[in-house]
Amino acid sequence: MGYAQLVIGPAGSGKSTYCSSLYQHCETIGRSIHVVNLDPAAENFDYPVAMDIRELISLDDVMEELGLGPNGGLIYCMEHLEENLDDWLTEELDNYLDDDYLVFDCPGQIELFSHVSVLRNFVDHLRRKNFNVCAVYLLDSQFITDVTKFISGCMASLSAMVKLELPHINILTKMDLVTNKKDLENYLDPEPRLLLSELNERMAPRFRKLNKSLIELVDEYSMVSFIPLDLRKEKSIQYVLAQIDNCIQYGEDADVKVRDIDPEDDE
């Protein structure tokens, strides 16, 4: 059985930086992972690329030959990947052993994991190849500045979770850039009633029923939970990796450590 992370999230949320830091962390502890580029528009990498969609198709070629814009061209590239799952992807996966660990660095267009079927079919193909897969949804911590943005981020993450039907981990990235981490504490593991109260204060009274429904939806799907990730701290990366490993049953005998944000280091 193989293991895989599907790293998704909005553009600029730090997906490639996460993959690079994860690779360096695993290299330091003597663990082997393989990072796969699924972004046909990518140019530079801070990690060794084990598989590269640009060997199949590139965004620049599509834009030049078909006259498409960046977004349309990227969708075309990903649909081309979808058409070649049984050929190109299967051939590439055959190069790896049953217990190999792959990390897929995905493009940032949100419609790829919330609307169109490309990544869902990609995931189904991995499952048929006997891979345990976890979706790792990254959200920039700079985005979570108030309850309305927090709910917006939860809805986007929930959309991906429903579309992909995978074990799902939410991560707040770029925690090293947060100047006052106390501002985020209420959003790491918040109380739904407090969220609703804050949301009602910020929005007009006519939205109260909608607010209540949104909070209930988020709470019901257990989406009101984000893991903070500070790439400066090895134990922060280690904790995130342990949570993901637990989701995909990798190293089941290993102990999962309790999260420690180290408030004394954050002052």
C-alpha positions as CSV (number, residue, x, y, z in Angstrom):
1,M,0.0,0.0,0.0
2,G,1.2,3.5,-0.9
3,Y,0.6,6.8,0.9
4,A,-0.1,10.2,-0.5
5,Q,-0.8,13.8,0.5
6,L,-2.8,16.0,-1.9
7,V,-1.7,19.5,-1.0
8,I,-4.4,22.0,-2.0
9,G,-5.4,25.5,-1.2
10,P,-5.8,29.0,-2.7
11,A,-3.0,30.5,-4.7
12,G,-0.4,32.0,-2.5
13,S,-1.3,29.9,0.5
14,G,2.2,28.4,0.7
15,K,1.7,24.9,-0.9
16,S,5.1,24.7,-2.6
17,T,6.9,26.1,0.4
18,Y,5.1,23.5,2.6
19,C,6.2,20.7,0.2
20,S,9.8,22.0,0.3
21,S,9.9,22.3,4.1
22,L,8.3,18.9,4.5
23,Y,10.9,17.3,2.2
24,Q,13.8,19.0,4.1
25,H,12.3,17.8,7.4
26,C,12.0,14.2,6.2
27,E,15.5,14.3,4.8
28,T,16.8,15.5,8.2
29,I,15.1,12.7,10.1
30,G,16.0,10.0,7.5
31,R,12.6,9.5,6.1
32,S,11.9,9.1,2.4
33,I,9.2,11.1,0.6
34,H,8.7,11.9,-3.1
35,V,7.3,15.3,-4.1
36,V,5.2,15.5,-7.3
37,N,4.5,18.7,-9.2
38,L,1.0,18.8,-10.5
39,D,1.1,22.5,-11.5
40,P,1.7,22.9,-15.3
41,A,2.6,26.6,-14.7
42,A,5.3,26.0,-12.1
43,E,8.8,27.1,-12.9
44,N,11.2,26.9,-9.9
45,F,11.3,24.3,-7.2
46,D,13.1,24.1,-3.8
47,Y,12.7,20.3,-3.7
48,P,13.7,17.5,-6.0
49,V,10.8,16.8,-8.4
50,A,10.0,13.1,-8.4
51,M,7.2,13.4,-11.1
52,D,6.3,16.5,-13.1
53,I,3.1,17.1,-15.0
54,R,5.1,19.4,-17.4
55,E,6.6,16.3,-18.9
56,L,3.0,15.6,-20.1
57,I,1.8,19.1,-20.7
58,S,2.8,22.7,-19.8
59,L,0.7,25.8,-19.5
60,D,3.0,27.9,-21.7
61,D,2.6,25.5,-24.6
62,V,-1.2,25.4,-24.2
63,M,-1.5,29.2,-24.0
64,E,0.7,29.6,-27.1
65,E,-0.9,26.9,-29.2
66,L,-4.5,27.3,-28.3
67,G,-4.6,31.0,-27.5
68,L,-6.1,30.4,-24.0
69,G,-5.6,32.6,-21.0
70,P,-3.9,31.4,-17.8
71,N,-7.0,30.1,-16.0
72,G,-8.6,28.4,-19.1
73,G,-5.2,27.0,-20.1
74,L,-4.6,25.5,-16.6
75,I,-8.1,23.8,-16.7
76,Y,-7.2,22.5,-20.1
77,C,-3.9,21.1,-18.8
78,M,-5.6,19.4,-15.8
79,E,-8.3,17.9,-18.0
80,H,-5.5,16.6,-20.3
81,L,-4.0,15.0,-17.2
82,E,-7.4,13.5,-16.4
83,E,-7.5,11.9,-19.8
84,N,-4.0,10.4,-19.3
85,L,-4.5,8.8,-15.9
86,D,-4.4,5.3,-17.2
87,D,-1.3,6.1,-19.4
88,W,1.1,8.7,-18.1
89,L,0.2,8.6,-14.4
90,T,0.0,4.9,-14.2
91,E,3.4,4.5,-15.9
92,E,4.9,7.1,-13.5
93,L,3.4,5.4,-10.4
94,D,4.8,2.1,-11.5
95,N,8.3,3.5,-10.6
96,Y,7.4,3.5,-6.9
97,L,7.2,0.7,-4.3
98,D,4.1,-0.3,-2.4
99,D,5.1,1.6,0.7
100,D,6.4,4.8,-0.9
101,Y,5.1,8.2,0.3
102,L,4.1,10.7,-2.3
103,V,3.3,14.4,-1.8
104,F,1.3,16.0,-4.7
105,D,1.9,19.8,-5.0
106,C,-1.3,21.0,-6.7
107,P,-2.2,24.2,-8.6
108,G,-3.9,27.0,-6.6
109,Q,-7.1,27.5,-8.8
110,I,-9.9,26.8,-6.3
111,E,-12.3,25.4,-8.9
112,L,-10.0,22.4,-9.4
113,F,-10.9,21.1,-5.9
114,S,-14.3,22.6,-5.5
115,H,-16.1,22.5,-8.8
116,V,-14.6,20.4,-11.6
117,S,-14.0,16.7,-11.4
118,V,-10.3,16.5,-12.3
119,L,-8.8,16.1,-8.8
120,R,-11.6,13.8,-7.7
121,N,-10.9,11.5,-10.6
122,F,-7.2,11.8,-9.9
123,V,-7.8,10.7,-6.3
124,D,-10.0,7.8,-7.3
125,H,-7.2,6.6,-9.6
126,L,-4.7,6.7,-6.7
127,R,-7.1,4.7,-4.6
128,R,-7.4,2.1,-7.4
129,K,-3.6,1.9,-7.3
130,N,-3.9,1.1,-3.6
131,F,-2.8,4.5,-2.2
132,N,-4.2,5.9,1.1
133,V,-4.7,9.6,0.4
134,C,-5.2,12.6,2.7
135,A,-6.2,16.1,1.5
136,V,-4.0,18.8,3.1
137,Y,-5.8,22.1,2.8
138,L,-3.6,25.2,3.3
139,L,-4.9,28.6,4.2
140,D,-2.8,31.7,4.7
141,S,-3.0,32.7,8.4
142,Q,-2.9,36.4,7.2
143,F,-6.3,35.8,5.8
144,I,-7.9,34.9,9.1
145,T,-8.2,38.4,10.5
146,D,-11.9,38.4,11.5
147,V,-14.8,35.9,11.7
148,T,-16.2,36.7,8.3
149,K,-13.0,35.7,6.6
150,F,-12.6,32.7,8.8
151,I,-16.1,31.4,7.8
152,S,-15.2,32.1,4.1
153,G,-12.1,30.0,4.5
154,C,-14.1,27.2,6.2
155,M,-16.6,27.2,3.4
156,A,-13.9,26.8,0.8
157,S,-12.3,24.0,2.7
158,L,-15.6,22.3,3.3
159,S,-16.3,22.5,-0.5
160,A,-13.1,20.7,-1.2
161,M,-13.8,18.1,1.5
162,V,-17.2,17.3,0.1
163,K,-15.9,17.2,-3.5
164,L,-12.9,15.0,-2.8
165,E,-14.4,12.8,0.0
166,L,-11.0,12.3,1.6
167,P,-9.6,12.4,5.1
168,H,-8.9,16.1,5.5
169,I,-6.4,18.2,7.4
170,N,-6.7,22.0,7.6
171,I,-3.5,24.0,8.1
172,L,-2.9,27.7,8.8
173,T,0.3,28.5,7.1
174,K,2.8,31.4,7.4
175,M,2.4,31.5,11.2
176,D,5.9,33.0,11.3
177,L,4.5,36.2,9.8
178,V,1.8,36.6,12.4
179,T,2.8,39.5,14.7
180,N,0.2,38.8,17.4
181,K,-0.7,35.2,17.6
182,K,-3.3,35.9,20.2
183,D,-5.5,37.3,17.5
184,L,-5.7,33.8,16.0
185,E,-6.3,31.8,19.1
186,N,-10.1,32.2,18.9
187,Y,-10.0,30.6,15.4
188,L,-7.8,27.6,16.1
189,D,-10.4,25.7,18.0
190,P,-13.3,28.1,18.5
191,E,-16.6,27.8,20.2
192,P,-19.5,27.8,17.6
193,R,-21.7,30.0,19.8
194,L,-19.0,32.6,20.1
195,L,-18.5,32.6,16.4
196,L,-22.2,33.1,15.8
197,S,-22.3,35.9,18.2
198,E,-19.4,37.7,16.6
199,L,-20.8,37.0,13.1
200,N,-24.2,38.5,14.1
201,E,-22.4,41.6,15.4
202,R,-20.6,42.2,12.2
203,M,-23.5,41.6,9.8
204,A,-27.0,43.1,9.3
205,P,-29.9,41.5,11.2
206,R,-31.4,40.1,8.1
207,F,-28.4,37.7,7.8
208,R,-29.0,36.1,11.2
209,K,-30.7,32.9,9.9
210,L,-28.0,32.5,7.3
211,N,-25.3,33.0,9.9
212,K,-26.8,30.4,12.2
213,S,-27.0,27.9,9.3
214,L,-23.4,28.5,8.3
215,I,-22.1,28.0,11.8
216,E,-24.2,24.9,12.3
217,L,-22.8,23.5,9.0
218,V,-19.2,24.3,9.9
219,D,-19.7,22.7,13.3
220,E,-21.5,19.6,12.0
221,Y,-18.7,18.8,9.6
222,S,-16.0,19.5,12.2
223,M,-14.4,22.1,10.0
224,V,-13.9,24.6,12.8
225,S,-10.4,23.3,13.3
226,F,-7.1,24.5,11.9
227,I,-3.6,23.4,12.8
228,P,-1.1,26.3,12.9
229,L,2.1,25.7,11.0
230,D,5.3,27.6,11.7
231,L,8.0,26.4,9.3
232,R,10.7,27.8,11.5
233,K,10.0,25.1,14.1
234,E,10.8,21.5,13.4
235,K,8.3,20.3,16.0
236,S,5.5,22.3,14.3
237,I,6.3,20.4,11.0
238,Q,6.6,17.2,13.0
239,Y,3.2,17.6,14.6
240,V,1.4,18.4,11.3
241,L,3.1,15.4,9.6
242,A,2.0,13.1,12.5
243,Q,-1.6,14.2,12.1
244,I,-1.5,13.5,8.4
245,D,0.2,10.1,8.9
246,N,-2.5,9.2,11.3
247,C,-5.2,10.0,8.8
248,I,-3.6,7.7,6.1
249,Q,-2.6,5.0,8.6
250,Y,1.1,5.5,8.0
251,G,3.3,4.2,10.8
252,E,0.3,3.2,13.0
253,D,2.6,2.2,15.8
254,A,4.1,5.7,16.1
255,D,2.8,8.0,18.9
256,V,1.1,11.2,17.9
257,K,2.3,14.0,20.1
258,V,0.0,16.6,21.7
259,R,0.2,19.9,20.0
260,D,2.4,22.4,21.8
261,I,2.4,25.9,20.3
262,D,5.1,27.1,22.7
263,P,3.5,30.4,23.7
264,E,6.8,31.5,25.3
265,D,8.4,31.4,21.9
266,D,5.7,33.4,20.3
267,E,6.0,36.5,22.4
